[in-house]
Amino acid sequence: MSNFSIPLHILVIGTGGTIAGLKTVSGRGYQAGQVPISTLLTQINSKFPLKNMQLSNIDSCDLSEPLLSELGIQVRTGLADPDVIGIVITHGTDTMEETATFLEFVCGGSARNFGKKVVLTGAMLPSDHREADGPQNLSNAIEFAGKRDGQSGIWAVMGSEPIPGLALVKGHSSQTNAFFGEALPNDWVQVSNDLPIPLDNQWPWVEIITSHVGARPETITFLKNHGVQGIVLAGTGAGTVHENLAPALEQFMKAGGAVVRASRIGRGYIGGSLANGRLAKALSAGYLNPAKARIALQLALFASTQSGANPLSWQDYFARIVGLPEFR
Ligand code: SIN
């Protein structure tokens, strides 16, 4: 396939994952990110002209923040290109939720403004498996990306049903139908202003701390002393926090650290404040699970450092993108 001067095409960006995976020689297991996107595209029929770009070929468990930045920049470039009808990204399934969240907050507004779709897809079985799900997923994603049906924005196609990017959840570690869409409310407000993309070492350092039986505060103190800027609490139940962790998190916030309260359950809405008054100054993660909330917090922290006519705090940016009532 030639990549030269293809008018009106779909841009397919390969990043790796099981969709590009191959079984190991021993036959036990497989390695993700082995087959180039140009080869994967020979396995499908598309009614749209395609142009491909190999951004990386990795197991998505190794995804780095600078690579996310590069992806965001390529997606923005593609969205602004009048010859690009839509964009498809092949991606490992393990961190697809985080990439979808990142793209929603840095490119979602542009995608909607340009009336185009950005569609993530992947596979649960490697490309040389006899029941490989990748070719059908890729084909469905391309078909959906090219359809002019007014549903512009960030999406994922894993199977036949498109899932809005921000709602995407990997809910099973091995089944081929591993993904579902979290039910966001009908009045969910999508942000129209894209946040800036941090480059290289501009990404704020944010960690996830889990609350659990017998939790201990030392890790929080260690992180605080080593310059972590934000902590997402993967709390119990509705984002509750162990009494052993709360004082260390309070101290971290007093020292200027950002804390967001999510739930390790990974589904449902986390809002408001806790009845026991713990972490009253933390923001809640809304519909975002801890991994997604971490990306959102990084982007909100970075946005708050960018000078503009009307600078907002990280809390303002976070509340705005996550759809919290604190939005202003
Ligand atoms: C990965 O995330 O790259 C490996 C797992 C997968 O794609 O299913």
Residues whose N, C-alpha, C, O or C-beta is under 5 A from the ligand:
A	BS01	SIN	G17 T18 I19 A32 I58 D59 S60 C61 H91 G92 T93 D94 T95 A123 M124
